[in-house]
Amino acid sequence: MPVAILYREELKEYDFGPGHPFRGDRYEMFPRFLRANLGEDGYYRIIKAEPVGDDDLLKICTRDYIEFTREYYRIANVSTEWDYNSDFYKKIRKYHSLDNRAIGGCGKLEEAARLIVGQGKLAADLVQSGKFEKAISIGGGMHHARRSYGEGFCIYNDVAFTALYLMEKYGLERVLVLDTDAHAGNGTSEYFYSEPRVLFIDLHQDPRTIYPGTGFAKDTGSGKGAGLNINVPMPLYAGYDSFQLVFEQIVEPITAEFKPQIIIRNGGSDPHFGDALTTMGLPVKGFKMIGERVRKMAEANCQGRLVDFIGSGYNEEVLPHAWLALISGLAGFPLDPPEPGATPQRFQKDRALEETKKVVTEVKSFARDYWHCL
């Protein structure tokens, strides 16, 4: 069965402007790279979603946040000259971090943010209806956004929306959200920290060294969600062997015990050793390995049902190769995207493996009371 790829040209409007790390050209670059390397010979189907309206956004956001955000980016498209003492600027600081500020105009950024949520909604419907076993949202994974605060280049949290939508519309009671982005998914964690129906496993760079500074091994959930929030703070420069070890020792056994009805994964290319905003050590082949392991987890636990969000990455040379490697692994494509350049000597071997073993031991010590497999 081909994989569904949710994409449309309007995604390029998700662009914070010149000089910002998150530009809309990724949404034009990757589809070209995909077609050039894989064609459309039955491997995938490009499917267009529609932006969601306020009724859907209210499932994950407060009304005042939605209304202000729509107005903010409309005005930001006209001018970025602000009176820093105005009430409007005070509201900007209340609802959005500085890294979400548009630089030099932002086109239809807020509409594109709604489209990203719409892709998650349609992906869920396609998988649950049986039309596709796997659906991948290009540009998705806005895991920093919270109910009434946008940050980390994220406006509306499509990952949280999709999980909530699956539980509300389809009555799912066991949803695995697996976050392999280099940054901790603080927004997603906040939505589900006490939710007993969602297992959230988050692999990310040591939060003492990177934004948003959350996601320590001791943070395991609360109330009815105790034990269902698994954070794996990867050491600096963690590479292929480290990620493989974490999957083998933590992700796969806990997933098998949880028995999810569907898997939602998010994360793009920013764990790569060449990324501009992170300090990880994953090569391109490591992204295919992650995709393959997630695919096998879905096949073993939930009849292959998988919704995937791929959006991050801050090295334009690396991004298309790593995204394609992820998709190839997730969908079982016979393709092994190469490194776009030479691998520096320091990354030809995973020198963080011993530190990762210590992290695995720490994570198990906090999670062991909740999981028999540990």
N, C-alpha and C positions, 0 to 999 in steps of 0.2 A: 504494500500500500504506500503511495507517495505521502510525503509529509506536507502539511499545510504551512505556508510561510505568509504571515500577515504583514502586508506592506502596501503603501501607496505613496506617491510622490510628495503629497502634502506634508509628510513627516519632516521634510527638509526645513519646514518653518520652525521646528524645535531648535532654535538657534539664539543664543544669548548675545551675539554680536561680535564684531572684530576684536581680537585680542583675548576673548574668553576661551577657556579650555574646551568648552562644549559647543561645537559648531554643527550646523545642519548638513554640512557636506558629507558626513558619514553616511547619511541616508541616501545619498546619490552614489557615493564611492562603492559601497558594499554590493548593491544589486548588480552593478556593472561587473564587479569581480566575480560574483556568483555565477552569472550567465557565461562569462568568459571561461571559467574553469569547469563548469558542470553542465552548461546548456540547460535545456528543459526537456530532456528525454525521459519523462515519466518519473523522475526522481522527486519532484516537488510541484506544488501548485501555488502560484501567487494569488492571494485572496485579499480583497479590499474590505476593510471594516469602515464603520461610520463613527464619528465622534459621539460620545455620550452626552446626555443632557444633564440638567441640574438634579433631576430625580435620582439618577445613578450616582452622581458625585456625592449626594447627601448620605449615601451609605458609608462613605469614608471621610467626609469633610463636614465642618460646620458651615452653616449657610453664610455667615458673615465672612468667612475665609473665601468661599467661592465667589461671592459678590465683589469683594475687594480685589481678589486676584484678577478677575476678568477686567475690572476697571484699571488696575495698575498696569497691566501689560498693554492695554489699549492706549493709555496715555504715554507709556514708555516708547511706543512705536512712533509717536509724534515728536517727543523731546526727552532727552535725558538730563536736562538742566533742572535741578530741584532746589527749592527753598528748604534748606535743611532744618529750619525752625518751624516749618508749616505742620499743620495737623496731618496732612496727607503723608508727609515724609515720616512722621512718627508712626503712622499706621504701617508704612513699608517695613520699618524695623520691627514692628509687632508681629507681622505675618510672614516676612521673608528675610532670610539671611543675606549678607552682602554678596555671597557667591551666586545668588539667584538674580542679581540685578542685571537688567539688560544694558548692554554697552552699544551705544550708537543706534538704537532702534532694534526692534525684535520681530518685525513682521507679524505673523499670526501665531505667536508662540503658545498662547493660552489655548487656542483652538487645536493646535497640534498636541498639546498635553491631553486634551479630551479625546483626541483620536487614539493616542497610546492606550488610554484606559479602554476605549472601544475595541481595540485589538485584543486586549486580554479577555474582554467579555465574549467576543466572537470566538476566540480560541477555545474558551471553556465550552461553548455551545457545540462547536465542531467535534471536540473530543467526546463529550458526553452523549452526543447524538449518534456516535459511531461512524460519522462521515469520514473522520480521520482518526488515526490512533495517536498521532503526535501533531501538535501545532506550535509554531515558533513565531513569536512577535518580535519583529525587527525594531529595535529602538526602545524596547520595553525594559522594565527593571528599575523603576523610580523608587528605590527602596529607602530613601532618606525622608521622603515627604511624610508628614504627620497630619493629624486631623485639622489643625489650624495653624500649621507652620510649614513653609516650603524652604528646603535647604539642600545643599549638596547637589545643585543643578536639577533638583527634583521638585515638581509642582504638585502632581496628584499621584498617589501611590497605587499604580496598576497591579502590583503584586498582591497587596492587601485586598484590593477590590476583587480580584479574581478569586482568591480564596473565600472571601465572604460571599460572593455571588454563587460559587459552587455549593456552599453549605445552605444558602437560602433557597436557591431555585431547585437544586437537585437533591437536597437533603443529605449531602455527604457528612459523615461523622469523623472521618480520619483523613486529613489532608496534610501531606508533607510539603513544606516549603524549604527548599534547599538553596542557600545563598552562597555562591562561590565568587562573588565580587571581592576585590581586594579590600574594600572598605566595609565595615560592619553595617548591616542593614538595620540601623537604629529605629527608623520609622516602622518598618515591618515588625520588628520585635515589640515595639510599643503597642501595636494593634493587638498582638496575640499573646502577650506575656502571661495572661491569666486565662487563656482560652484552651479548654481541654480537647477541642476537636482538631487543633493544629499543632503539629510537631514542626518546630522551626530549628533547623540546623544551619549554622552560619560559620563558614570558613573565611577568615579574613586576616589581614596583617595585624600584628600585635598592636592593640589600640593605644598603647603608650607612645607609639611612634607615628601615628597617622590620624587624620580626621575619620570619624567623628569622636574618637576617644572612648567608645563604648564597646561592649561585647567581650567581657572578661569571662574566664572559665567558671567563675563562681556564680555568674548570673544565669540561673537555671529555671526561671519562671516563678510564678507565685500563685497562691490559691489553688483553684482547680487546674491551673496550668503548670503547677510545680513539676519540674523534671522534663518539661516539654520544650524548653528553650536551651539548646545545646550550642555553646559558643566554643569555637576552636581558634584561639589567637595564634596564628602561624608566626614563627620567628622570621626575622629579616632574611631575605634571600632564599626563603623556602622554595624548592623546585620540584621536579618531577617525582623523585623518590619520596619526598615529604608528603605531597598531596596523595600519592598512592597509598602510603602508610595510613593516613588519616581516613581515607575511604575504607580500607581493609579493617582497621581497628575500631572505628567509631561509626562512620556514616552507614555502611552496609549492614552491620549487625543490628544497630538500633532501628534502621528502616525495616528490616525483616521482622523484628519483634513488634513494631508498631502496626505493620500491615496496612499501609496507606491505600485508599481507594483511588488516589491520583497523586502524581508528583508535579509540583510546580518548582521549576529551577530558574534562578536569575543570576546574571553575571556575564560580563563581556571579556575584553582582553586585558584589563588592567593588572592582573597578577603576572603579566609577562615581564621578563627581566629588563626589557627596554622601555617600559612605560614611563611617562614623564612625571606622573604624580604619585607613584608608589615605589616600594623598595622590596619587591618580591623577585623570585628567580625562575618562574615557570617558562619553559620553552614552548614553541608552537605545538609540538607533539604532545605536550602535557594537556593542552586543551582538548585534543581529540580523545585522550585517555579519560578525561573527566566526562566528556560526552558519552563515550562507550560505557563507562561504569553506570552513569545515570540511566542510560537506555536499558542495560541489563537489570538494574534495580526495578525499573518500571515493568519489564517483562516478567520478572520473578514475583512481583508483589501486587500489581494492579493491572494485569492484562495489557501492559504496554502503554497505558494512558499517561500522557505527559503533556504539560503546557510549559513552554520555555520562553524566557525573556532575555534577549541579547542586545545590550545597548552601550555598555561602558567601554572605555579605552581611550588613551590620550597620547598615542603614538600612531600617526596616520599610516605609517609604513607597515606597522605590525598589525593594526586593527583588522583589515580584511582577511589576512591569513589566519589569525586566531579565531575570528568569528566563523570562518568556513571550516576550520578544524573542529570547533565545537559542534556545528551542524552535522558535519560528516560523522562524528562519533554518535551523536544523538539519533541520527536517522539511519546509520549503518551504510553510509555512502562509501564506495570504493575509491577513496581519495585521501591522500596524505599531504596536505599543504606543507611546503618547506618553510624554513626560516627565511624571512625576507633579506637577511644579511648574515654576516659571519657571527658566530656565537663567541663572545668574549671568553677567554680562558677560565675566568673565575666562575662561569656558569656552565662549563662543560661537565662539571660534577656537582651534585647537590651537597654543598658543604654545610647545609643547615639541618641535615637529617638527624644528627644526634640531639640537637636542641628540640627538634620536632618530637622525638621520642619522649622527651621530658614533658612537652606540652600534652601529648596523648595521655601520659600517666596522670597529669594534673586534671585533665578533663574527665577522665574516668573516675577519679577520686570524688569529684563533685556529683557526677551523674550516676554512680554505682547504686545508690539507694533507690533509684527509680527504674533501673533496667537490669533484668536478670542476665542479659547477654554480656554484661561488663564484669 
